[in-house]
Amino acid sequence: MATEYASSGEYIKHHLQNLTYGQLPPGFERHDAHGNVEVLQQATWTFAHGAEEVKAMGFWSINVDSMLFSIGLGLIFLFLFRMAAKKATTGVPSGLQNFVEWVIEFIDTSVRGSFSHRNALVAPLALTVFMWVFLMNAMDLLPVDWLPFAATMAGVPYLKVVPSTDPNVTFGMSLSIFVLVLYYSVKMKGAGGFFSELAFQPFPKFLFPVNLLLEGVGLIAKPISLSLRLFGNMYAGEMIFILIALMFGGGWVLAVFGGALQWAWAVFHILIITLQAFIFMTLTIVYLDMAHAEHH
């Protein structure tokens, strides 16, 4: 598929572009593939054809492919685990039941090791976070051209299939965790106790502006680091797959070498996608544990 583009840069840009839906402002000039220009007479809701149109759509645009794949993978996770629970047996377990039991035992061990309080929400949340992030990351193991090429044949201009390479998805998840951290911090310590924790540590109370600045920065850094770590690692992995795919358009020698390299990177990438899901889950548990803890 790389040979169908005018340059390597065009190929890379296409594969890194989300399918975005939003509103273009009146007076915006749309350019089609044939060089024709259309000046919009009124605000128009449409799919973006390029980064310039995405920029013009502004904040209220939505990456349809990221939403489609992330929600779809979440539903697959719920369906498979529900099916395993309904068909669970005390006899010889099926392969799916074995897998689900292993995952639940792994999550339970992780929660017991990192969370020292009582909260019935934490273990199900940790399970959901781990499996959801893992499934989104695992989409990176599909050949980079398969689904985008099929989408192009169906008339869809862009399609990114790895939701965790979209910062909107990773920030959305991390901000949800951040809201829970704030909620339990206030619930367990009270508004005054939470403020005291931010304003009167680690330095003496008369330095509360310094304490508030340091602790406030540390608090805000939690969702930012949580989201950017996942996004950065998965985006870099996707970029490597795209660069390897370019080799298939450089003759049979490079194609053979690219195929071997792609296989090796995919095997190594299995570790990366699992590790990133584990890190996101572990930090979620740790942050919630810190929200429950009283500091004296």
Secondary structure as UniProt FT lines:
FT   HELIX           2..4
FT   HELIX           8..15
FT   STRAND          20..24
FT   TURN            26..27
FT   STRAND          29..31
FT   TURN            33..34
FT   STRAND          37..39
FT   STRAND          44..47
FT   HELIX           51..57
FT   TURN            59..60
FT   STRAND          62..63
FT   HELIX           64..86
FT   HELIX           95..114
FT   TURN            120..121
FT   HELIX           122..138
FT   HELIX           139..141
FT   TURN            144..145
FT   HELIX           146..153
FT   TURN            154..155
FT   HELIX           163..165
FT   HELIX           167..199
FT   HELIX           205..207
FT   HELIX           208..245
FT   HELIX           246..249
FT   HELIX           252..292
//
